Amino acid sequence: MRTSQLGGSDLSVSEICLGTMTFGAQNSEAESHSQLDRAFAAGVNFIDTAEMYAVPPTAKTYGKTEQIVGNWLVRQAREKVILATKACGPGRSLNWIRGGPTGFDRANLRAAVEASLKRLRTSYIDLYQLHWPARNQPMFGQWQYDPTQERPATPIRETLEALAELVREGKIRYVGLSNEHSWGVMEFVRLARAYDLPRVVTLQNAYHLMNRVFESGLAEVCHRENVSLLPYSPLAFGILSGKYLADPKASGRITLFAGFGQRYAKPNVDAAVAAYADLARRNGLTPSQLALSFVYSRWFVASTVIGATTMAQLEENLGASELKLSADVLEAIDAIHLRYTNPAP
């Protein structure tokens, strides 16, 4: 499996990263460990998790995913695994996490890191990410910035200073962002440069055939500032597999958990999915293979975060990395994109 270096770090990661948010909810510990074993046998060396997981987040499953990963990790050669996790941000009513995280200040970040280290059964985290910004900005399906929703937020310099302490102590190696926008990435980079603080090396944002927002402003920012994209949801919560076209009640996160389909309940989503699925089939591919291969092929993608609830899904996700889309197929994808531009941002 191909590898790449994350930003300005010395972390060399596989082109596929195994996401784990189903571990502890849709997947048992035994099933989760089987997925981890299979992925690593295929050449994956990169795992992504978060203190908030499993998903959907509940008080009962809080921290369960990190525990499952930790129980697997302790049996591995630690230096061969690139481990990423995330600190939960404020503003989402997750009151069972540190009483409801109020920001990315020193106390919250230290508490989050130390709890994650304990659950993960390791002494360090390779990539520590801020799960979403502390400040007001559109995220998780919102698509317009609304200044009337401003709220108090930890200053970014204060956050970087807190992270710098954790880097110096050896608890984390590198810092990344998630669900960020251009201003945020540039502000983190600017302040790190000005005050000799940890430089962000990655950005983990949603990116798939129906959400190519990254390609405009953020692509240039990340390229010029050497920040690697880690796209998540390459199948748009399974919608791009086409299974909901055939059966709107098909089993998956969209149907199992209330509210999960909200991000995709927008005009033109069904039409776009149908167009991409038809293109895939006309070229001897499954809709999932087309969607995954497209993301894997992007020049700005360092490692794609995949997720699966079954081994069959995992095998398809892994196998798609070996496919190469033709120039004609890529041109047809762009034609569909121009017809149905970012229907699920």
C-alpha positions as semicolon CSV with decimal commas, in nm:
position;residue;x (nm);y (nm);z (nm)
1;M;0,000;0,000;0,000
2;R;0,125;0,346;-0,088
3;T;0,236;0,578;0,191
4;S;0,276;0,951;0,233
5;Q;0,419;1,191;0,487
6;L;0,177;1,402;0,689
7;G;0,248;1,772;0,645
8;G;0,577;1,877;0,797
9;S;0,586;1,577;1,031
10;D;0,793;1,260;1,017
11;L;0,477;1,046;1,021
12;S;0,465;0,814;0,720
13;V;0,112;0,680;0,684
14;S;-0,072;0,440;0,457
15;E;-0,304;0,587;0,194
16;I;-0,593;0,438;0,390
17;C;-0,666;0,521;0,753
18;L;-0,904;0,297;0,945
19;G;-1,176;0,502;1,112
20;T;-1,326;0,351;1,423
21;M;-1,640;0,540;1,520
22;T;-1,858;0,228;1,484
23;F;-1,647;0,038;1,737
24;G;-1,847;-0,008;2,057
25;A;-2,183;0,075;1,897
26;Q;-2,239;-0,103;1,566
27;N;-1,935;-0,328;1,609
28;S;-1,845;-0,544;1,907
29;E;-1,490;-0,553;2,043
30;A;-1,424;-0,885;1,868
31;E;-1,553;-0,750;1,536
32;S;-1,352;-0,432;1,580
33;H;-1,031;-0,623;1,646
34;S;-1,094;-0,837;1,338
35;Q;-1,123;-0,520;1,130
36;L;-0,801;-0,383;1,276
37;D;-0,619;-0,711;1,211
38;R;-0,741;-0,727;0,850
39;A;-0,659;-0,365;0,777
40;F;-0,306;-0,397;0,913
41;A;-0,252;-0,720;0,722
42;A;-0,340;-0,520;0,407
43;G;-0,078;-0,257;0,484
44;V;-0,279;0,000;0,681
45;N;-0,070;0,149;0,961
46;F;-0,292;0,445;1,051
47;I;-0,589;0,443;1,296
48;D;-0,822;0,735;1,367
49;T;-1,044;0,756;1,674
50;A;-1,179;1,020;1,913
51;E;-1,262;1,060;2,279
52;M;-1,628;1,123;2,183
53;Y;-1,670;0,786;2,007
54;A;-1,862;0,557;1,967
55;V;-2,109;0,728;1,737
56;P;-2,384;0,823;1,790
57;P;-2,236;0,980;2,102
58;T;-2,401;0,878;2,428
59;A;-2,297;0,875;2,792
60;K;-2,305;0,494;2,780
61;T;-2,065;0,459;2,485
62;Y;-1,837;0,756;2,565
63;G;-1,473;0,645;2,545
64;K;-1,568;0,291;2,442
65;T;-1,401;0,315;2,101
66;E;-1,068;0,429;2,246
67;Q;-1,086;0,143;2,497
68;I;-1,141;-0,111;2,219
69;V;-0,855;0,035;2,016
70;G;-0,633;0,037;2,326
71;N;-0,702;-0,328;2,399
72;W;-0,584;-0,408;2,045
73;L;-0,295;-0,162;2,045
74;V;-0,134;-0,303;2,357
75;R;-0,072;-0,629;2,168
76;Q;0,104;-0,456;1,876
77;A;0,452;-0,316;1,822
78;R;0,363;0,041;1,917
79;E;0,616;0,208;1,687
80;K;0,452;0,045;1,383
81;V;0,114;0,205;1,448
82;I;0,032;0,569;1,371
83;L;-0,241;0,656;1,619
84;A;-0,468;0,959;1,583
85;T;-0,741;1,072;1,819
86;K;-0,939;1,391;1,879
87;A;-1,040;1,626;2,157
88;C;-1,411;1,698;2,177
89;G;-1,497;2,063;2,120
90;P;-1,764;2,281;2,284
91;G;-2,118;2,358;2,185
92;R;-2,281;2,018;2,126
93;S;-2,445;1,941;2,464
94;L;-2,217;1,646;2,541
95;N;-2,243;1,702;2,914
96;W;-2,100;1,361;3,003
97;I;-1,760;1,468;2,864
98;R;-1,575;1,670;3,127
99;G;-1,907;1,822;3,236
100;G;-1,960;1,953;2,885
101;P;-1,639;2,076;2,718
102;T;-1,625;2,453;2,730
103;G;-1,328;2,509;2,502
104;F;-0,978;2,411;2,400
105;D;-0,811;2,565;2,704
106;R;-0,523;2,418;2,902
107;A;-0,740;2,238;3,158
108;N;-0,974;2,081;2,903
109;L;-0,699;1,968;2,666
110;R;-0,485;1,820;2,942
111;A;-0,782;1,632;3,087
112;A;-0,883;1,507;2,744
113;V;-0,533;1,388;2,650
114;E;-0,464;1,213;2,978
115;A;-0,799;1,031;2,968
116;S;-0,741;0,925;2,606
117;L;-0,392;0,796;2,687
118;K;-0,535;0,583;2,966
119;R;-0,810;0,437;2,748
120;L;-0,572;0,381;2,456
121;R;-0,317;0,212;2,684
122;T;-0,026;0,404;2,540
123;S;0,215;0,672;2,657
124;Y;0,180;0,895;2,350
125;I;-0,054;0,992;2,068
126;D;0,102;1,042;1,724
127;L;-0,157;1,289;1,592
128;Y;-0,384;1,485;1,825
129;Q;-0,669;1,665;1,651
130;L;-0,922;1,928;1,758
131;H;-1,250;1,760;1,661
132;W;-1,422;2,085;1,561
133;P;-1,348;2,453;1,616
134;A;-1,427;2,620;1,947
135;R;-1,550;2,931;1,768
136;N;-1,871;2,981;1,574
137;Q;-1,848;2,859;1,215
138;P;-2,061;2,636;0,987
139;M;-2,004;2,264;1,030
140;F;-2,167;1,920;1,007
141;G;-2,393;2,007;0,715
142;Q;-2,434;2,377;0,781
143;W;-2,323;2,572;0,476
144;Q;-2,344;2,940;0,565
145;Y;-2,148;3,143;0,817
146;D;-2,385;3,323;1,055
147;P;-2,225;3,601;1,264
148;T;-2,533;3,623;1,488
149;Q;-2,433;3,286;1,636
150;E;-2,105;3,411;1,780
151;R;-2,005;3,260;2,115
152;P;-1,708;3,288;2,351
153;A;-1,419;3,068;2,239
154;T;-1,070;2,986;2,360
155;P;-0,823;3,203;2,166
156;I;-0,626;2,997;1,917
157;R;-0,292;3,110;2,058
158;E;-0,397;2,985;2,402
159;T;-0,495;2,650;2,250
160;L;-0,158;2,618;2,074
161;E;0,027;2,705;2,394
162;A;-0,162;2,430;2,578
163;L;-0,082;2,182;2,300
164;A;0,284;2,290;2,308
165;E;0,305;2,181;2,673
166;L;0,169;1,838;2,584
167;V;0,417;1,806;2,296
168;R;0,708;1,898;2,524
169;E;0,593;1,637;2,775
170;G;0,586;1,369;2,505
171;K;0,215;1,299;2,540
172;I;0,141;1,401;2,181
173;R;0,373;1,421;1,882
174;Y;0,187;1,633;1,626
175;V;-0,126;1,847;1,606
176;G;-0,410;1,842;1,354
177;L;-0,744;2,010;1,291
178;S;-1,083;1,873;1,193
179;N;-1,397;2,029;1,044
180;E;-1,205;2,352;0,988
181;H;-1,231;2,630;0,733
182;S;-0,972;2,842;0,556
183;W;-0,955;3,121;0,814
184;G;-0,903;2,876;1,097
185;V;-0,625;2,683;0,923
186;M;-0,442;3,004;0,835
187;E;-0,479;3,145;1,187
188;F;-0,333;2,829;1,342
189;V;-0,044;2,843;1,094
190;R;0,014;3,216;1,145
191;L;0,022;3,197;1,524
192;A;0,245;2,889;1,524
193;R;0,493;3,070;1,302
194;A;0,479;3,395;1,503
195;Y;0,519;3,240;1,848
196;D;0,716;2,921;1,777
197;L;0,425;2,693;1,866
198;P;0,329;2,352;1,722
199;R;0,248;2,370;1,354
200;V;-0,068;2,187;1,244
201;V;0,020;1,908;1,001
202;T;-0,324;1,775;0,903
203;L;-0,685;1,872;0,838
204;Q;-0,958;1,608;0,868
205;N;-1,269;1,728;0,682
206;A;-1,558;1,562;0,504
207;Y;-1,480;1,514;0,135
208;H;-1,661;1,300;-0,121
209;L;-1,832;1,318;-0,460
210;M;-2,116;1,527;-0,317
211;N;-1,895;1,752;-0,106
212;R;-1,594;1,893;-0,289
213;V;-1,592;2,222;-0,100
214;F;-1,228;2,162;0,000
215;E;-1,117;2,206;-0,361
216;S;-1,163;2,582;-0,365
217;G;-1,005;2,786;-0,083
218;L;-0,883;2,509;0,145
219;A;-0,692;2,321;-0,125
220;E;-0,469;2,621;-0,188
221;V;-0,424;2,695;0,183
222;C;-0,325;2,337;0,263
223;H;-0,094;2,309;-0,037
224;R;0,095;2,631;0,034
225;E;0,113;2,573;0,410
226;N;0,199;2,200;0,390
227;V;-0,111;2,074;0,572
228;S;-0,226;1,728;0,464
229;L;-0,592;1,647;0,405
230;L;-0,738;1,342;0,577
231;P;-1,082;1,316;0,414
232;Y;-1,356;1,142;0,607
233;S;-1,694;1,007;0,488
234;P;-1,574;0,917;0,135
235;L;-1,902;0,727;0,092
236;A;-2,117;0,999;0,256
237;F;-2,238;0,771;0,536
238;G;-2,297;0,494;0,282
239;I;-2,528;0,703;0,062
240;L;-2,282;0,692;-0,229
241;S;-2,293;0,312;-0,220
242;G;-2,635;0,349;-0,382
243;K;-2,800;0,113;-0,134
244;Y;-3,061;0,367;-0,026
245;L;-3,171;0,420;-0,386
246;A;-3,277;0,058;-0,404
247;D;-3,412;0,044;-0,049
248;P;-3,464;0,368;0,148
249;K;-3,490;0,155;0,464
250;A;-3,165;-0,033;0,409
251;S;-2,963;-0,092;0,725
252;G;-2,704;0,174;0,799
253;R;-2,635;0,474;1,018
254;I;-2,884;0,682;0,820
255;T;-3,173;0,450;0,910
256;L;-3,052;0,317;1,245
257;F;-2,995;0,650;1,417
258;A;-3,231;0,947;1,417
259;G;-3,082;1,265;1,275
260;F;-2,795;1,103;1,090
261;G;-2,952;1,167;0,751
262;Q;-3,001;1,538;0,810
263;R;-2,670;1,632;0,651
264;Y;-2,781;1,461;0,331
265;A;-3,150;1,556;0,327
266;K;-3,091;1,829;0,072
267;P;-3,212;1,893;-0,285
268;N;-3,021;1,711;-0,561
269;V;-2,864;1,450;-0,331
270;D;-3,071;1,162;-0,471
271;A;-3,023;1,281;-0,828
272;A;-2,648;1,310;-0,781
273;V;-2,622;0,965;-0,621
274;A;-2,821;0,814;-0,907
275;A;-2,598;0,982;-1,166
276;Y;-2,276;0,861;-1,001
277;A;-2,417;0,511;-0,953
278;D;-2,513;0,494;-1,322
279;L;-2,166;0,613;-1,424
280;A;-2,006;0,347;-1,206
281;R;-2,212;0,063;-1,347
282;R;-2,153;0,173;-1,706
283;N;-1,782;0,139;-1,637
284;G;-1,790;-0,199;-1,463
285;L;-1,759;-0,058;-1,111
286;T;-1,979;-0,060;-0,805
287;P;-2,094;0,284;-0,686
288;S;-1,873;0,240;-0,378
289;Q;-1,567;0,163;-0,589
290;L;-1,622;0,476;-0,797
291;A;-1,668;0,699;-0,492
292;L;-1,371;0,556;-0,302
293;S;-1,136;0,548;-0,600
294;F;-1,216;0,910;-0,674
295;V;-1,116;1,022;-0,324
296;Y;-0,808;0,800;-0,316
297;S;-0,690;0,954;-0,644
298;R;-0,700;1,322;-0,544
299;W;-0,361;1,492;-0,546
300;F;-0,425;1,666;-0,214
301;V;-0,529;1,355;-0,019
302;A;-0,268;1,211;0,216
303;S;-0,475;0,930;0,368
304;T;-0,847;0,857;0,341
305;V;-1,038;0,773;0,657
306;I;-1,264;0,476;0,585
307;G;-1,521;0,309;0,807
308;A;-1,698;-0,023;0,783
309;T;-1,945;-0,223;0,986
310;T;-1,886;-0,553;0,804
311;M;-1,579;-0,730;0,674
312;A;-1,729;-0,728;0,324
313;Q;-1,748;-0,348;0,336
314;L;-1,392;-0,330;0,465
315;E;-1,267;-0,553;0,183
316;E;-1,435;-0,333;-0,078
317;N;-1,288;-0,021;0,082
318;L;-0,940;-0,171;0,081
319;G;-0,966;-0,313;-0,270
320;A;-1,075;0,018;-0,422
321;S;-0,728;0,159;-0,355
322;E;-0,596;-0,062;-0,634
323;L;-0,837;0,077;-0,894
324;K;-0,739;0,360;-1,125
325;L;-1,013;0,569;-1,281
326;S;-0,967;0,651;-1,648
327;A;-0,947;1,006;-1,777
328;D;-1,289;0,960;-1,937
329;V;-1,445;0,854;-1,608
330;L;-1,284;1,145;-1,423
331;E;-1,416;1,382;-1,690
332;A;-1,764;1,233;-1,651
333;I;-1,741;1,276;-1,273
334;D;-1,662;1,644;-1,319
335;A;-1,956;1,681;-1,558
336;I;-2,192;1,540;-1,294
337;H;-2,031;1,763;-1,032
338;L;-2,099;2,072;-1,243
339;R;-2,462;1,961;-1,282
340;Y;-2,508;1,883;-0,911
341;T;-2,245;2,094;-0,739
342;N;-2,182;2,003;-0,375
343;P;-2,538;1,894;-0,292
344;A;-2,429;1,771;0,054
345;P;-2,168;2,015;0,190
